[in-house]
Structures are given as C-alpha cells and as structure tokens.
Amino acid sequence: EKAQSQQYLTPWEEEGLVKFLLQMSDLGHPLRVKFIPSLAYRLTIHRPQSERPPKPPHPNWSRSFRKRHPVIQSRMVKALDWNRHEKNIYAKVIH
C-alpha cells in the first residue's frame, strides 16, 4: 500500500491484467513475458492525458509484477506432437 502511488498500474488495472493473462492461458494461448509491459502500457490509455505515463514500463517491471501476483507463473510451452496435430487438422487443410 505504501508504494502503490509509485506503481505503474493502479490496483484494479493490475487485477484486469492478471485476469486477462489467466484467461488467455486457460484458452491455450499463453502470452510471453516480454509482451506484458506493452499490455500494461495499453491499459493506461483510458486515463486522462495528464495522468498517462509517457512510455511503457521498464522490461524488468514484469518481474516485480509477477512477484506481486504469484498466481501468474512462467512456463515453458510444450509443442504439440506432430502426429496428433496432423490427425486433428489434416482433413481441414485439405478441404
């Protein structure tokens, strides 16, 4: 609470970003860590011009963001087995 005024996003903006990241992960489209700062910058567009930050957060900002929200985890995405992939979309591609 003490450092809340120094944070890049407001608490409800951070909550929205966390929900979006978890939803994308649940849908099978997890986002890369390097894109989180640009998403945070896009969230600030709704603010009045005088309260908007002039530039995106520092690349290390995402590290502290993940520390504040432990529900978000970085994971390695495993590739889909080619045989399984081929069986699922081969007919669709041919069609």
Buried (B, 14 or more C-beta within 10 A) or exposed (E): EEEEEEBBBBEEBBEBBBEEBBEEBEEEEBEEBEEBBEBBBEBBEEEEEEEEEEEBBEEEBBEBBBEEBEEBEEEEEEEEEEEEEEEEEEEEEEE
